[in-house]
Amino acid sequence: MASNTTLNDLKCYICGEIYTNPVVISQCGHSFDRQCIIRYNYCPIRDCNIPLSEYSLLENDNIKELIHDYKQSIGNIYEIFLLDTSTSMWYSDSFTGLFGTGRFYLAIQFLNEIFQRRWNSTTYQISLITFDKHPEEHFSFQTIRQHHSKILEKLTPTGSPTCLFDAIKFSLEKFEKLNQILNRSTTRSIYILTDGGDNFSSTGNEKHYIKFIKEYSKKLNILGNIILVGDKNIFHTKNLCENINYQFHHFNSDNILEFVRSFLLSSNLY
């Protein structure tokens, strides 16, 4: 985008949104989105009032080029959602764990809300990975469509004890490969949905993996987030977030809708 061009220069005067099909009125030089201006018989700019016809509306190639440059400059937002599918996620936060909505289905409710918000947005490229003892990728950096919600419907929490660090390492390796393909800066975030009941990794030790994940995430400039589902393991998960420099978030059955709203506000960067 040219240095003297602002975002407002790329917005239609009538609807206030970024142009999708910009046209210019040949007699006066004012530009609008075609779908907006065709409803008018005269140019709506104050003190202009030039009469309009289909022949007076010309494609505005200059604005199209500026919009293309702008979209290239902001790039896409790449998000990995890591979903814990270990058996412990099946239980609720009740005394016995058998009553109320299980933590896994709270996580699915959260993801459904996010998928609805990201629906058909080409800006957001999303990958879904489930993990227990091993990570499993269900789709990789795609625009959210209807079939992605169908994938969520089929998931169940029936896995082995969670190996959290193996799943994070798997995700970071995906981002490193993405960097090699794109060869440019992008916004990259990991969101880990878990109840915090993990055994860290299938190999190695906790201190080693904490150091590895912290340094690897910093190297790749990853915005890491752990979203604790339910009220178990709060202190442990907060401490883990501090050690690896990931953001800590938390919701339960009482505040899930409020959390979704705040999450969407904080993550809706563009």
N, C-alpha and C positions, 0 to 999 in steps of 0.2 A: 504494500500500500504506500502510495506517495507520501512523503514526509509532511506535506501541507494538507493532507486529506484526513478528516476526522471520521469517526464512526457515524456521526449524524449526517454526514454527506452521503452515506450509503443507505439512508432510510427514506422511504416514501413520505412525502409531505402529507398525504391523506391518511394512511393507516399507521404511520409511525414505525413500521417494521422494515428490516433490511429487504431491499429489492429482491424479488424472485424473477421478474420479467420486466426490466426497466425499459421504458420508452421515453422519447423526447418529443415535445410538440415542435414541429418544424418552424412555425411562425414566431414563437416567443422563446424557445430554448429551455423551457421548464420541463423537468423530468418527473415521472410518476411510475408506479407499477401499473402495468396494462389493465389488470383486473380491477384496479381502483378507478382509473381515469375514464374507462369506457362508460361509466355511469353518469358522466357529466357531459353537458352540451357546450360548456365554456370552461376555459382554464380557471381553476379555483383559486389561484394565487391572487391575493388582494391587488386591486387596481390593474389587473391584466385583462381578464375577461375575453381573451381571444376565442372566437368560435372554433369548435372542434369537429373533426370528421375522422373517419378511419384512415383516410389518406394523409392526414397531418401527423399521425403517430408513427415515429420511426424507431427502430431498435437502437438502444443506447449502448453501443459496444464499449465505449469508454468506461461507463459505470460497471458493466459486466466484468471487464478486466480488473477493475479496482476491487470488486467483490471477490473475485477469484483469488487475488493476491491477499485479501484480508483473511479468507478462509484458510489459505495455505499458512498464513502467519500464526493463527491460533491452533492449527493442527487438531488432531483428535485427542480425546481423553480415553485412556486405556485403563480398564478396571478389572481386577481379578477378585471374585468373591469365592472365598474358601469356606466351605460348609462342613462342619463336624458331623459325621454320621455314626459316631460310636454309640453303643447301646445306652450309655448314661444320658444321652440327649433325649431318649424316649420319655424319661420321667419328668414329672412336674416338680414345683417347689413346695408341694404340700408335705406334711410330716411323713407320710408313707411314700410319697412320690407317685401314688396311683390315682390321685384325684386332681382335677383341673387340667388345663392344656399343657401338654408336654413341651419341653424346651425346644425340641426339634421343630414342632409345628408352629411355635412362635417365630422361629427363624425362617421357616417357609413363608409365613404370613408377611414378614418383613421383606423377603426377597420378591414376593409377588407385587408388593407395593412399589418397590424400586423398579422392577421390570415394567410395570404399568407406566411409570413416570418416564422411563428411558425408551418407551415404545417407539419404534421407527426413527429414532434419533440417530443419524449417522455420525454425530459428534462423539457419542459414547460407543466405544467398542469394548464389549464385555466378554469375559471368560468365566465359566463356572467350573470349579474344582471341588469335589467332595473328598474327604479324607478320614480315615481311621488309622489302621496300621500302615496303609499305603494311600497316596493320593491318586485320584481318578478324574481325568478331565472329561467333561461332558460336552463342552463346546469351547472354541478358542477365538476370542476377540471378534465377535460378531455384533451386528446391529440387532437389537432385540425385536423379535417377531412373535407371533402367536405360538408357534411350536416350542419356543423356549419355556413358556409357562406350562406346557404339557410335560416337559422334562421334569419340572419341579414336582408335579403331581405324582410322579412315579417313584420319587425318592423315599427311602425309609431309613430309620436309625437302627441298623442291625449289625453294626460293625464291631471290630475288635477295639481294644483300648487305643486311644488316639496318640499318634506320633506327630505332634504339632510341628516340630522343627523340620522334619522331612517334608511336610507339606509346604512350609514357607520356602524352603530351599528349592523345591520343585517350581514354585511360582516365580522366584527370583531368576531362576535359569530361563524361564519363559520370557521374562522381560529382557534379559541379556540378549537372547536371540532376536527379539523384536528390535532392539537397538541396532543390531547388525543389519537388519533388513531395511529399516527406515533411514538410518544414518542422519537423524535429526532429533531435536529436542521435542519431547512430548510430555504431557501430564500422565503420570503412572501411579496408580493406587492399588493397595491390597487391603481388602476388608475380610477379616477372619471372624466367622460366626461360630462360637464355641461356648460350652459351659465351663471351660477351664480345667476339665478333668483330663490331663494328658500325662503321658510318660516320656515326653520330650522327643525322643527319637528311637529308631530301632537299633542304632549303633551310636557309639561315642558317649559323651557325657554332657551334662547341662551347661557347665561353664564354657566348654569348648564351643557348643552350638550358639550360646548367647553371643559370644565374641564374633563368631562367624557371621551370624545373621545381622548383627549390628553393623559390621564393616561392609558386608555385601550390599545391604540396603542403602547405606550411605554412598557407596561407590556408584550405584545405579540411580541415585536420587529418587528413591521410592518413598511415597507417602504411605507409611504403614499404619494400620488400624486393627485393633482387636476389639470386637464387639462381644461383650459377655452377655450371654442369654441366660436369664434366671439369676438367682441370688446366691448360688454356690460359688466358692473359690474367688470371691471378690478381692481379698487382700493379695492372694497369690497372683492373680492375673494383673492387678495394678502393679505389683512389684516386677513382674515379667516385662510389662510395657515400659517401665522406667529403665530396665536393664538393656532393652534392645532399641530404645528410642521410638517406640510405636505409641500412637494415641490410644488411650483407654476410653471405651464407651460401654454403656450398660443399659439394658432394658429388661423388663419382666412383663408378666401378663397384665399388670395394672397400668403401665405407662407406654405400651408399645406404639399406640397411635401418635402420642405426643413425641415419642422418640423418632418415629418415621418422619414427621413434619420437620423436626429440627435437623435431622440428617439431610433431608432433601434441600433445605435452605443452605446448609453449610457446604454441601457438595455440588450445588448447582452453580458452577463457576461461570458459565456463559449463557 
